[in-house]
Amino acid sequence: QPSRLDSVIALAKRRGFVFQSGEIYGGSRSAWDYGPLGVELKENIKRQWWQRFVRGRGDMVGLDSAVILPRKVWEASGHVATFTDPLVECLHCHHRFREDHLVEAFQAKKGRGPEGGMAEIACPNCGTRGEWTEPREFSGMLKTYLGPVESEEGLNFLRPETAQGIFVDFAQVVTTSRMKPPFGIGQVGKAFRNEITPGNFIFRTREFEQMEIEYFVPPASAEEHYEQWIADAVAFYTDLGIDPENLRRFDVPDGERAHYSDATADIEYRFGFAGTEWGELMGVANRTDFDLKNHIEASGQDLRYFDQAANEKYVPYVIEPSFGLTRALMAFLLDSYHEDEAPNAKGGVDKRTVLRLDPRLAPVKAAVLPLSRNEQLSPVARGLADDLRKNWNVDFDDAGAIGRRYRRHDEIGTPFCITVDFDTLEDKAVTVRERDTMGQERVSLDRLQGFLAERLLG
Ligand code: ATP
Protein backbone atom coordinates (compact mmCIF):
# COMPACT_ATOMS: atom_id res chain seq x y z
CA GLN A 1 0.00 0.00 0.00
CA PRO A 2 1.76 3.20 -1.11
CA SER A 3 1.58 6.15 1.28
CA ARG A 4 -0.53 9.18 0.41
CA LEU A 5 2.73 11.05 -0.24
CA ASP A 6 3.93 8.38 -2.70
CA SER A 7 0.54 8.40 -4.45
CA VAL A 8 0.63 12.18 -4.79
CA ILE A 9 4.19 12.20 -6.14
CA ALA A 10 3.21 9.53 -8.70
CA LEU A 11 0.09 11.47 -9.70
CA ALA A 12 2.06 14.71 -9.98
CA LYS A 13 4.44 13.06 -12.42
CA ARG A 14 1.84 11.06 -14.35
CA ARG A 15 -0.43 14.02 -14.95
CA GLY A 16 2.21 16.68 -15.48
CA PHE A 17 1.96 18.71 -12.29
CA VAL A 18 5.58 18.36 -11.24
CA PHE A 19 8.49 16.51 -12.76
CA GLN A 20 12.20 16.34 -12.22
CA SER A 21 14.17 19.07 -13.84
CA GLY A 22 16.50 17.88 -16.59
CA GLU A 23 15.22 14.32 -16.39
CA ILE A 24 16.56 13.41 -19.85
CA TYR A 25 20.02 13.95 -18.32
CA GLY A 26 19.25 11.93 -15.24
CA GLY A 27 17.61 14.77 -13.29
CA SER A 28 18.53 15.90 -9.83
CA ARG A 29 16.77 15.79 -6.52
CA SER A 30 17.32 19.48 -6.04
CA ALA A 31 15.20 21.00 -8.81
CA TRP A 32 11.73 20.30 -10.12
CA ASP A 33 9.75 21.68 -13.03
CA TYR A 34 6.08 22.58 -12.96
CA GLY A 35 4.24 21.15 -15.93
CA PRO A 36 1.08 22.42 -17.64
CA LEU A 37 -1.13 21.64 -14.63
CA GLY A 38 1.48 22.50 -12.00
CA VAL A 39 2.08 25.97 -13.36
CA GLU A 40 -1.68 26.66 -13.32
CA LEU A 41 -2.00 25.45 -9.73
CA LYS A 42 1.02 27.50 -8.66
CA GLU A 43 -0.32 30.62 -10.37
CA ASN A 44 -3.71 30.13 -8.72
CA ILE A 45 -2.17 29.85 -5.24
CA LYS A 46 -0.13 32.98 -5.94
CA ARG A 47 -3.20 34.84 -7.18
CA GLN A 48 -5.25 33.90 -4.12
CA TRP A 49 -2.45 34.96 -1.84
CA TRP A 50 -1.93 38.29 -3.60
CA GLN A 51 -5.64 39.04 -3.63
CA ARG A 52 -6.08 38.16 0.03
CA PHE A 53 -3.01 39.82 1.48
CA VAL A 54 -2.00 42.58 -0.94
CA ARG A 55 -4.84 43.87 -3.12
CA GLY A 56 -7.59 42.96 -0.71
CA ARG A 57 -6.18 45.01 2.17
CA GLY A 58 -5.84 48.76 2.59
CA ASP A 59 -2.74 48.37 4.77
CA MET A 60 -0.67 46.45 2.20
CA VAL A 61 1.22 47.21 -1.02
CA GLY A 62 3.21 45.00 -3.39
CA LEU A 63 6.81 44.97 -4.62
CA ASP A 64 9.00 43.05 -7.06
CA SER A 65 12.66 43.53 -6.17
CA ALA A 66 15.79 42.09 -7.80
CA VAL A 67 17.10 38.59 -7.15
CA ILE A 68 20.72 39.78 -7.11
CA LEU A 69 21.04 42.70 -4.72
CA PRO A 70 24.24 44.61 -3.92
CA ARG A 71 26.58 42.40 -1.88
CA LYS A 72 26.52 44.96 0.91
CA VAL A 73 22.86 44.07 1.53
CA TRP A 74 23.82 40.54 2.57
CA GLU A 75 26.73 41.72 4.67
CA ALA A 76 24.50 44.18 6.52
CA SER A 77 21.66 41.69 6.96
CA GLY A 78 23.96 39.21 8.66
CA HIS A 79 23.50 36.54 6.01
CA VAL A 80 27.12 36.42 4.88
CA ALA A 81 28.27 35.82 8.45
CA THR A 82 25.46 33.73 9.91
CA PHE A 83 23.27 32.15 7.22
CA THR A 84 24.99 28.82 7.76
CA ASP A 85 24.09 25.28 8.68
CA PRO A 86 26.19 22.76 10.63
CA LEU A 87 27.45 20.05 8.30
CA VAL A 88 28.80 16.64 9.32
CA GLU A 89 30.37 14.00 7.12
CA CYS A 90 30.20 10.24 7.59
CA LEU A 91 33.79 9.01 7.98
CA HIS A 92 32.85 5.71 6.34
CA CYS A 93 30.95 6.65 3.13
CA HIS A 94 31.75 10.40 3.06
CA HIS A 95 28.12 11.42 2.60
CA ARG A 96 27.36 14.80 4.14
CA PHE A 97 24.30 15.73 6.19
CA ARG A 98 22.96 18.63 8.19
CA GLU A 99 23.59 17.83 11.82
CA ASP A 100 20.27 19.35 12.93
CA HIS A 101 18.34 17.22 10.40
CA LEU A 102 19.97 14.03 11.69
CA VAL A 103 19.08 14.96 15.26
CA GLU A 104 15.48 15.81 14.28
CA ALA A 105 15.04 12.51 12.44
CA PHE A 106 16.45 10.59 15.41
CA GLN A 107 14.07 12.38 17.76
CA ALA A 108 11.05 11.70 15.54
CA LYS A 109 11.88 8.00 15.34
CA LYS A 110 12.85 7.33 18.94
CA GLY A 111 10.72 9.88 20.75
CA ARG A 112 13.81 11.19 22.58
CA GLY A 113 16.93 13.14 21.71
CA PRO A 114 20.29 11.42 21.08
CA GLU A 115 21.62 11.75 24.62
CA GLY A 116 24.93 10.28 23.59
CA GLY A 117 25.21 12.96 20.91
CA MET A 118 26.26 12.10 17.38
CA ALA A 119 27.79 8.83 18.63
CA GLU A 120 24.26 7.43 18.78
CA ILE A 121 23.29 8.40 15.25
CA ALA A 122 23.73 6.06 12.30
CA CYS A 123 24.50 7.32 8.79
CA PRO A 124 21.28 7.29 6.71
CA ASN A 125 23.33 6.33 3.66
CA CYS A 126 25.54 3.44 4.82
CA GLY A 127 24.21 2.66 8.29
CA THR A 128 27.55 3.11 10.09
CA ARG A 129 26.88 4.36 13.60
CA GLY A 130 28.59 7.28 15.24
CA GLU A 131 31.48 7.88 12.85
CA TRP A 132 31.17 11.56 12.08
CA THR A 133 33.45 14.51 11.50
CA GLU A 134 33.10 17.51 13.79
CA PRO A 135 30.33 19.85 12.50
CA ARG A 136 31.50 22.54 10.09
CA GLU A 137 29.53 25.69 9.34
CA PHE A 138 28.45 25.69 5.74
CA SER A 139 27.05 28.77 3.92
CA GLY A 140 23.55 28.45 2.54
CA MET A 141 24.07 31.33 0.11
CA LEU A 142 24.38 30.60 -3.59
CA LYS A 143 27.29 32.46 -5.12
CA THR A 144 27.54 33.94 -8.55
CA TYR A 145 30.08 36.19 -10.27
CA LEU A 146 29.06 39.29 -12.15
CA GLY A 147 31.23 40.93 -14.80
CA PRO A 148 33.95 39.55 -17.02
CA VAL A 149 36.30 38.12 -14.39
CA GLU A 150 35.58 35.59 -11.72
CA SER A 151 37.20 37.46 -8.89
CA GLU A 152 36.34 38.38 -5.32
CA GLU A 153 35.30 41.78 -6.69
CA GLY A 154 32.54 40.30 -8.84
CA LEU A 155 31.27 37.95 -6.11
CA ASN A 156 27.51 38.25 -5.58
CA PHE A 157 24.73 36.20 -4.07
CA LEU A 158 21.36 34.95 -5.24
CA ARG A 159 18.84 35.96 -2.57
CA PRO A 160 18.11 33.26 0.03
CA GLU A 161 14.90 35.13 0.98
CA THR A 162 12.86 37.80 -0.75
CA ALA A 163 12.66 39.84 2.46
CA GLN A 164 15.86 41.90 2.10
CA GLY A 165 14.63 43.49 -1.13
CA ILE A 166 11.70 44.82 0.89
CA PHE A 167 13.89 46.23 3.67
CA VAL A 168 16.24 48.08 1.35
CA ASP A 169 13.28 49.61 -0.53
CA PHE A 170 11.41 50.49 2.67
CA ALA A 171 11.96 54.27 2.56
CA GLN A 172 11.13 54.51 -1.15
CA VAL A 173 7.86 52.64 -0.65
CA VAL A 174 6.92 54.85 2.31
CA THR A 175 7.62 58.02 0.34
CA THR A 176 5.92 56.97 -2.87
CA SER A 177 2.90 55.15 -1.45
CA ARG A 178 2.44 57.33 1.64
CA MET A 179 1.79 54.27 3.79
CA LYS A 180 1.95 54.61 7.57
CA PRO A 181 2.71 51.88 10.10
CA PRO A 182 1.07 49.54 10.71
CA PHE A 183 1.40 48.62 7.06
CA GLY A 184 3.04 45.88 5.06
CA ILE A 185 4.83 45.13 1.80
CA GLY A 186 4.22 41.82 0.03
CA GLN A 187 6.42 40.13 -2.53
CA VAL A 188 6.38 36.82 -4.42
CA GLY A 189 9.47 35.47 -6.07
CA LYS A 190 12.26 32.95 -6.34
CA ALA A 191 14.76 32.35 -3.59
CA PHE A 192 17.88 30.19 -3.66
CA ARG A 193 19.63 28.20 -0.97
CA ASN A 194 22.55 25.87 -1.26
CA GLU A 195 20.74 23.14 0.66
CA ILE A 196 23.00 20.25 1.63
CA THR A 197 20.24 17.70 1.67
CA PRO A 198 17.53 18.66 -0.79
CA GLY A 199 14.75 16.11 -0.99
CA ASN A 200 11.30 14.96 0.05
CA PHE A 201 9.97 15.87 -3.39
CA ILE A 202 9.50 19.67 -3.66
CA PHE A 203 9.66 20.19 0.12
CA ARG A 204 13.33 21.16 0.10
CA THR A 205 14.89 22.36 -3.13
CA ARG A 206 17.78 24.69 -3.92
CA GLU A 207 15.55 26.92 -6.00
CA PHE A 208 12.07 27.68 -4.68
CA GLU A 209 9.45 30.38 -4.46
CA GLN A 210 8.39 32.42 -1.48
CA MET A 211 5.46 34.69 -0.78
CA GLU A 212 6.63 37.07 1.91
CA ILE A 213 5.21 39.97 3.85
CA GLU A 214 7.19 42.43 5.91
CA TYR A 215 4.68 44.16 8.15
CA PHE A 216 6.01 47.35 9.76
CA VAL A 217 4.56 48.29 13.13
CA PRO A 218 5.18 50.61 16.09
CA PRO A 219 7.39 48.54 18.46
CA ALA A 220 4.82 48.53 21.27
CA SER A 221 2.25 46.70 19.16
CA ALA A 222 4.60 44.08 17.69
CA GLU A 223 3.40 41.20 19.83
CA GLU A 224 -0.25 41.79 19.07
CA HIS A 225 0.42 41.90 15.31
CA TYR A 226 2.59 38.78 15.55
CA GLU A 227 -0.31 36.78 16.99
CA GLN A 228 -2.75 38.26 14.48
CA TRP A 229 -0.52 37.29 11.55
CA ILE A 230 -0.22 33.72 12.77
CA ALA A 231 -4.02 33.51 12.79
CA ASP A 232 -4.32 35.18 9.36
CA ALA A 233 -1.72 32.86 7.87
CA VAL A 234 -3.48 29.73 9.13
CA ALA A 235 -6.80 31.06 7.82
CA PHE A 236 -5.30 31.42 4.34
CA TYR A 237 -4.77 27.66 4.22
CA THR A 238 -7.96 26.56 5.91
CA ASP A 239 -10.16 28.88 3.81
CA LEU A 240 -8.69 27.24 0.73
CA GLY A 241 -9.57 23.81 2.00
CA ILE A 242 -6.68 22.54 4.12
CA ASP A 243 -7.96 20.37 6.97
CA PRO A 244 -7.13 22.19 10.26
CA GLU A 245 -6.29 18.78 11.75
CA ASN A 246 -3.30 18.67 9.41
CA LEU A 247 -1.90 21.98 10.66
CA ARG A 248 -0.20 22.78 13.93
CA ARG A 249 1.77 25.60 15.46
CA PHE A 250 5.30 25.12 16.71
CA ASP A 251 6.87 27.91 18.75
CA VAL A 252 10.56 27.81 17.95
CA PRO A 253 12.50 27.80 21.22
CA ASP A 254 15.34 30.16 22.17
CA GLY A 255 18.62 29.19 20.59
CA GLU A 256 17.02 27.60 17.53
CA ARG A 257 15.69 30.71 15.84
CA ALA A 258 17.21 32.54 12.87
CA HIS A 259 19.79 35.20 13.73
CA TYR A 260 17.30 38.07 13.24
CA SER A 261 14.35 36.71 15.16
CA ASP A 262 12.91 37.53 18.58
CA ALA A 263 10.01 35.09 18.25
CA THR A 264 9.17 32.58 15.55
CA ALA A 265 6.19 30.32 15.09
CA ASP A 266 6.38 27.65 12.43
CA ILE A 267 3.09 26.53 10.92
CA GLU A 268 3.62 22.85 10.33
CA TYR A 269 1.73 20.59 7.97
CA ARG A 270 1.30 16.84 8.22
CA PHE A 271 3.26 16.01 5.04
CA GLY A 272 3.56 12.37 6.09
CA PHE A 273 7.29 11.91 5.54
CA ALA A 274 8.76 8.62 6.65
CA GLY A 275 9.88 9.15 10.26
CA THR A 276 8.95 12.79 10.74
CA GLU A 277 5.28 13.18 9.83
CA TRP A 278 5.22 16.95 10.21
CA GLY A 279 7.23 19.55 8.34
CA GLU A 280 7.44 23.35 8.32
CA LEU A 281 4.94 24.80 5.88
CA MET A 282 5.71 28.42 6.65
CA GLY A 283 7.03 30.65 9.41
CA VAL A 284 5.95 33.85 11.11
CA ALA A 285 8.77 35.80 12.77
CA ASN A 286 9.11 38.92 14.84
CA ARG A 287 12.25 40.35 13.20
CA THR A 288 12.17 43.37 15.54
CA ASP A 289 14.08 46.38 14.15
CA PHE A 290 17.06 44.15 13.38
CA ASP A 291 17.07 44.52 9.60
CA LEU A 292 16.23 48.19 9.25
CA LYS A 293 18.74 49.11 11.99
CA ASN A 294 21.50 47.18 10.27
CA HIS A 295 20.74 48.81 6.93
CA ILE A 296 20.70 52.26 8.55
CA GLU A 297 24.11 51.60 10.02
CA ALA A 298 25.64 50.05 6.91
CA SER A 299 24.21 52.44 4.32
CA GLY A 300 24.33 55.63 6.35
CA GLN A 301 20.78 56.40 5.20
CA ASP A 302 18.09 57.45 7.61
CA LEU A 303 15.43 54.76 7.21
CA ARG A 304 13.46 55.76 10.29
CA TYR A 305 9.79 56.49 9.94
CA PHE A 306 8.65 59.99 10.81
CA ASP A 307 5.45 59.88 12.83
CA GLN A 308 3.88 63.28 12.21
CA ALA A 309 1.25 63.02 14.90
CA ALA A 310 3.79 62.29 17.64
CA ASN A 311 6.46 64.43 15.95
CA GLU A 312 9.10 61.73 16.35
CA LYS A 313 11.20 59.38 14.27
CA TYR A 314 11.46 55.70 15.03
CA VAL A 315 12.57 52.42 13.51
CA PRO A 316 9.50 50.19 13.08
CA TYR A 317 9.44 46.59 14.23
CA VAL A 318 8.73 44.01 11.57
CA ILE A 319 6.44 41.01 11.66
CA GLU A 320 7.25 38.62 8.84
CA PRO A 321 4.84 35.95 7.63
CA SER A 322 6.98 33.94 5.22
CA PHE A 323 5.04 31.51 3.03
CA GLY A 324 6.76 28.92 0.86
CA LEU A 325 4.82 28.80 -2.41
CA THR A 326 6.17 25.45 -3.49
CA ARG A 327 5.60 23.92 -0.04
CA ALA A 328 2.06 25.33 -0.13
CA LEU A 329 1.48 23.65 -3.49
CA MET A 330 2.66 20.35 -2.05
CA ALA A 331 0.31 20.72 0.94
CA PHE A 332 -2.68 21.56 -1.29
CA LEU A 333 -1.99 18.49 -3.44
CA LEU A 334 -1.65 16.21 -0.41
CA ASP A 335 -4.68 17.56 1.39
CA SER A 336 -6.97 17.35 -1.61
CA TYR A 337 -5.95 13.81 -2.58
CA HIS A 338 -8.74 11.28 -1.97
CA GLU A 339 -9.64 7.82 -3.10
CA ASP A 340 -13.29 6.82 -3.21
CA GLU A 341 -15.70 4.94 -5.45
CA ALA A 342 -17.65 5.91 -8.53
CA PRO A 343 -20.37 4.00 -10.37
CA ASN A 344 -19.24 2.35 -13.61
CA ALA A 345 -21.12 1.51 -16.83
CA LYS A 346 -21.67 -2.11 -15.77
CA GLY A 347 -23.73 -1.13 -12.74
CA GLY A 348 -20.85 -1.75 -10.33
CA VAL A 349 -18.35 0.62 -8.76
CA ASP A 350 -14.77 1.53 -9.62
CA LYS A 351 -12.11 3.00 -7.42
CA ARG A 352 -11.56 6.62 -8.29
CA THR A 353 -8.83 9.09 -7.42
CA VAL A 354 -10.03 12.63 -6.92
CA LEU A 355 -8.30 15.89 -6.06
CA ARG A 356 -10.86 17.83 -4.06
CA LEU A 357 -9.10 21.13 -4.77
CA ASP A 358 -10.94 24.33 -4.00
CA PRO A 359 -12.33 25.55 -7.36
CA ARG A 360 -10.24 28.71 -7.00
CA LEU A 361 -7.10 26.57 -7.07
CA ALA A 362 -8.10 23.90 -9.58
CA PRO A 363 -5.81 24.09 -12.63
CA VAL A 364 -8.60 23.24 -15.08
CA LYS A 365 -11.96 24.78 -14.17
CA ALA A 366 -14.18 22.82 -16.52
CA ALA A 367 -13.93 20.14 -19.19
CA VAL A 368 -16.22 20.11 -22.18
CA LEU A 369 -16.93 16.55 -23.32
CA PRO A 370 -18.98 15.53 -26.35
CA LEU A 371 -20.81 12.34 -25.32
CA SER A 372 -19.02 10.56 -28.15
CA ARG A 373 -16.66 11.58 -30.92
CA ASN A 374 -19.18 12.62 -33.51
CA GLU A 375 -19.45 14.99 -36.46
CA GLN A 376 -22.46 16.74 -34.98
CA LEU A 377 -21.43 16.90 -31.31
CA SER A 378 -17.72 17.68 -31.56
CA PRO A 379 -18.01 21.08 -33.31
CA VAL A 380 -20.67 22.24 -30.83
CA ALA A 381 -18.52 21.11 -27.90
CA ARG A 382 -15.39 22.72 -29.35
CA GLY A 383 -17.23 25.99 -29.86
CA LEU A 384 -18.50 25.91 -26.30
CA ALA A 385 -15.00 25.21 -24.94
CA ASP A 386 -13.59 28.14 -26.94
CA ASP A 387 -16.29 30.38 -25.61
CA LEU A 388 -15.66 29.43 -21.96
CA ARG A 389 -11.89 29.82 -22.45
CA LYS A 390 -12.35 33.57 -22.66
CA ASN A 391 -12.88 33.42 -18.89
CA TRP A 392 -11.37 30.20 -17.56
CA ASN A 393 -8.86 27.48 -18.22
CA VAL A 394 -11.09 24.96 -19.96
CA ASP A 395 -10.27 21.60 -21.48
CA PHE A 396 -11.84 19.84 -24.45
CA ASP A 397 -11.67 16.06 -24.43
CA ASP A 398 -13.35 13.62 -26.80
CA ALA A 399 -11.04 10.59 -26.45
CA GLY A 400 -12.44 7.39 -24.96
CA ALA A 401 -15.50 6.41 -22.96
CA ILE A 402 -17.23 9.19 -21.04
CA GLY A 403 -16.62 7.46 -17.69
CA ARG A 404 -12.90 7.32 -18.39
CA ARG A 405 -12.89 11.01 -19.22
CA TYR A 406 -14.68 11.82 -15.95
CA ARG A 407 -12.01 9.81 -14.09
CA ARG A 408 -9.20 11.69 -15.83
CA HIS A 409 -10.69 15.00 -14.75
CA ASP A 410 -11.45 13.87 -11.20
CA GLU A 411 -7.79 12.96 -10.90
CA ILE A 412 -6.62 16.48 -11.71
CA GLY A 413 -9.33 18.18 -9.67
CA THR A 414 -11.48 19.67 -12.45
CA PRO A 415 -14.60 20.90 -10.61
CA PHE A 416 -17.04 20.57 -13.55
CA CYS A 417 -17.44 18.26 -16.52
CA ILE A 418 -19.86 19.57 -19.14
CA THR A 419 -21.34 16.97 -21.45
CA VAL A 420 -22.69 17.83 -24.87
CA ASP A 421 -25.13 15.15 -26.07
CA PHE A 422 -27.68 14.74 -28.85
CA ASP A 423 -30.37 16.44 -26.78
CA THR A 424 -28.11 19.52 -26.67
CA LEU A 425 -28.72 20.00 -30.38
CA GLU A 426 -32.46 20.24 -29.63
CA ASP A 427 -32.84 21.76 -26.17
CA LYS A 428 -29.71 23.98 -26.14
CA ALA A 429 -28.73 22.62 -22.74
CA VAL A 430 -25.83 20.55 -21.37
CA THR A 431 -25.30 18.18 -18.45
CA VAL A 432 -22.97 19.55 -15.80
CA ARG A 433 -21.37 17.00 -13.47
CA GLU A 434 -19.87 18.15 -10.19
CA ARG A 435 -16.59 16.51 -9.18
CA ASP A 436 -17.10 15.78 -5.47
CA THR A 437 -20.74 14.70 -5.35
CA MET A 438 -20.77 13.36 -8.94
CA GLY A 439 -24.24 14.92 -9.06
CA GLN A 440 -25.52 15.92 -12.50
CA GLU A 441 -27.65 18.84 -13.50
CA ARG A 442 -29.11 20.01 -16.82
CA VAL A 443 -28.11 23.63 -17.48
CA SER A 444 -29.24 25.67 -20.47
CA LEU A 445 -26.43 27.12 -22.57
CA ASP A 446 -27.51 30.69 -21.97
CA ARG A 447 -27.26 30.13 -18.19
CA LEU A 448 -23.96 28.23 -18.27
CA GLN A 449 -21.52 31.17 -17.88
CA GLY A 450 -23.42 32.47 -14.88
CA PHE A 451 -23.72 28.97 -13.39
CA LEU A 452 -19.94 28.50 -13.54
CA ALA A 453 -19.08 32.03 -12.42
CA GLU A 454 -21.13 31.56 -9.26
CA ARG A 455 -19.40 28.31 -8.39
CA LEU A 456 -15.83 28.98 -9.47
CA LEU A 457 -15.55 32.22 -7.45
CA GLY A 458 -12.39 33.99 -8.69
P1 ATP B 1 13.84 24.74 7.06
O1 ATP B 1 13.97 24.72 8.55
O2 ATP B 1 12.83 23.78 6.52
O3 ATP B 1 15.15 24.73 6.33
P2 ATP B 1 13.69 27.56 7.29
O4 ATP B 1 13.19 27.69 8.69
O5 ATP B 1 15.10 27.76 6.98
O6 ATP B 1 13.19 26.16 6.69
P3 ATP B 1 12.64 30.05 6.46
O7 ATP B 1 13.97 30.68 6.37
O8 ATP B 1 11.76 30.39 7.61
O9 ATP B 1 12.80 28.47 6.36
O10 ATP B 1 11.88 30.28 5.07
C1 ATP B 1 10.52 30.59 5.00
C2 ATP B 1 9.75 29.59 4.17
O11 ATP B 1 10.35 29.42 2.90
C3 ATP B 1 9.72 28.19 4.78
O12 ATP B 1 8.73 28.07 5.75
C4 ATP B 1 9.42 27.36 3.56
O13 ATP B 1 8.03 27.39 3.26
C5 ATP B 1 10.16 28.08 2.46
N1 ATP B 1 11.45 27.41 2.23
C6 ATP B 1 12.61 27.63 2.90
N2 ATP B 1 13.60 26.86 2.39
C7 ATP B 1 13.06 26.13 1.40
C8 ATP B 1 13.57 25.16 0.48
N3 ATP B 1 14.84 24.80 0.49
N4 ATP B 1 12.72 24.61 -0.43
C9 ATP B 1 11.41 24.99 -0.48
N5 ATP B 1 10.89 25.90 0.36
C10 ATP B 1 11.69 26.48 1.28
Residues whose N, C-alpha, C, O or C-beta is under 5 A from the ligand:
A	BS01	ATP	E195 I202 F203 R204 T205 F208 E280 L281 M282 G283 S322 F323 G324 R327
